[in-house]
Amino acid sequence: MVITAELVRDIGSQDPRQGLRAVAALRRLLEQLEALHVDRARALGWSWQEVAVELGVTKQSVHRKHVRRLRG
């Protein structure tokens, strides 16, 4: 989960190919960060509702997205 100089450069690129690659890389990074923090919250005993509130989504959507990964 490192933002490289290359990614920073590509974010502001005028080349759509580079810009879109940067968007995809950022999307992957955000997914990894979300999973990391959901795992931490759940390990600390947070409810799905508490996690959902902080993410600005419904309890059902956050549960559906993360429950399988957490179960094993």
Secondary structure, DSSP 4 states (H G I P E B T S, - for coil): ----HHHHHHHT-SSHHHHHHHHHHHHHHHHHHHHHHHHHHHHTT--HHHHHHHHTS-HHHHHHHHHHHHH-
